[in-house]
């Protein structure tokens, strides 16, 4: 993880110019990565189709992850509890906390994600899009766990919640 700088310039990402990556059930709009924010944060917006699974159970060791639901509803695993966040809800997940997320049953979701401190995650999101489109193998994601601070775990609670949908 790089140290946080204070000499970066303001970051403006215009919606019409933002890079997007997508898979069959979601689209991610890449807003600001750590290189452009002096390491302070990484942020992107994801829109999930109805029934879309966002991320399997995982945790981060170096970053806190923030969720702000812009529209719709997002089902979230927090450690061993499954809850639903609705439009306007905010969640902060501390490092080392297992979590997962998906569009809530019967709902779409539009969510702003922010990681702090920032780390180069846009390449991970691009890789994730390729895997979800069948252009890359999931083994590439597993091999990049340490580099992108994404550590996958088994969650019987999350698996049961998804199976019940």
C-alpha positions, 0 to 999 in steps of 0.5 A: 500500500502506498503512503497517502499524499496531500499534493494531488489535484482535485479529481473531477470525473464526468459521467459522460467520460467515465470508464465503465466495465460491465458483465451480464448483470451489472455495470461499474462506473470507475470514478477515482482510483488511488493514483488520482487521489493521492492514496486517500480513496478509491471509488466507483458506482455499480448498477445491479440488475434484478437478481444480480450477485455482486460479490461473494463473501470476502474481506479486506485487510487494509481498507475499509469499504463504504456502501451508499445505496443511491437507488433500489435495495442491496442485500449485504452479508456482514460477518454472520448477519444478512441485512438489506440496505435501501435507497439512502442507506450507508454502510461502513465495513471495517477491515477484516470483516467478512462481507458480500453483496447482491441486489436484494430479491426482486430489486435492482440496486445502484450503489456508490462504493468507496475504499479508504485508504485507496488502492489500485482496484480498477484493474481488479474491477476490469478483471472481474468484468472479464471473468463474469463475461467468460473472457478470463478464469476465476483462478486469476481473481483468486491469484490476485487476492493479496495484490488487490486485498480481496480475500475470499471466504466461505460463508454458509450464511451467505450461501443459504441466503442466496439459495433461498432467493 
